[in-house]
Amino acid sequence: MSHAPHSVYCAQRRSFKAGLLLCSLRFLLLVPLTNALGRLLGTLLSGWLFQVAGEGSTGLQACLWASLVLLLLATVISARLPRYPRPT
């Protein structure tokens, strides 16, 4: 498989309009769902961590440290993603 953006890859496999429509629908449905799932898991993780670490400043510090670790992990994963040239 070539390293083309997803919408271009989908458009090459089907007719251009049908492929572009299908890829757009996937994007419009997938992004809000993954955003909502990430928020839900973050809320549950921070609530559980706050209770386990202890209420008050100790629990808050544990939540902030966990947030820092997840932020660094997301940064490393994002930096390793392939780069595509911008369409002109």
Phi, psi and omega in degrees: 000137179284166180267054178266154176301155187302317182295323178291318179298315179296321181293330179286332183280331181237185172298151189301311183293316181295318180294319180294320178295315180297316179293323177295318179295319177300315181296316182293331179272323186285318184298311179296326180292317179291326177296313180295319179295320178296319178295318180297313180295323177295320179294315179295318180296315181292322177296316179295316181296321179297319179289319182291317184286339181113141182288162180092209185293331179295315178294320179295318178297320179297319178296319180292321177294318178296321177297319178297316180297315180293324177295317177295321177297316178296324179295316180295316180296316181295324180292334181272355179291148179292149180258136179245146176291148179289139177292146181259000000 
